[in-house]
Amino acid sequence: MSRVVFLLEEFSMKVLLDGLLPRLFPSLRFLCVSHEGKQDLERSVPRKLRAWREPGVRFVVVRDNDGSDCREVKRRLAALAREGRRDDTLVRIACQELEAWYLGAPDALAQAFGREELCAIGRRARFRDPDTVDHPARALVALVDEFQKVSGARRMAQTLTRENRSRSFQVLISAIEGLAPRGEAETLPAGGA
């Protein structure tokens, strides 16, 4: 069976996916490789793709948008994948930041932090479309003063499901479904494992 390698912008994304993917896709063989930010990721992509020798491996590059033009970021990352001779690399962008995915799942957020009032944030105009929230990490700190990127990712990995208002989260999950062993996506309930 082949494996999916995720090339990620930051360690908190690795922590999230390492905890979340086995719950949502139990048969998926994967490896998450984190980087020290956008620049490190972008320098690394062509080099890692060219050097990786494992047969049957598929690559997914995931990066925050951080207020940039989403299409331009995706074009640039796809060009880096082509430079690494891996045209089949999938590129997925978290709009605006990884933490928008948490805002897109108020029930999971409430459960992760033991704060029932967080279930209601989805009704606020500011959070209805989590991918448009400026600086989602800051918004989370305002909502949950103990929020920190890595420990927050660890908590959210245990509570997130496929149900999420974040379009960028949905696009990533759909891409992973396409890479997961056949039949797995149909066997899991919509709410996750």
Secondary structure, DSSP 8 states (H G I E B T S, - for coil): ---EEEEESSHHHHHHHHHHHHHH-TT--EEEEE-SSHHHHHHHHHHHHHH---TT-EEEEEEE-TTS-HHHHHHHHHHHHHHTT-TT-EEEEESS-THHHHHT-HHHHHHHHT-GGGGGGGGSGGGSSGGG-SSHHHHHHHH-TT--HHHHHHHHHHH--S--S-HHHHHHHHHHHHHS-TTHHHHS-TT--
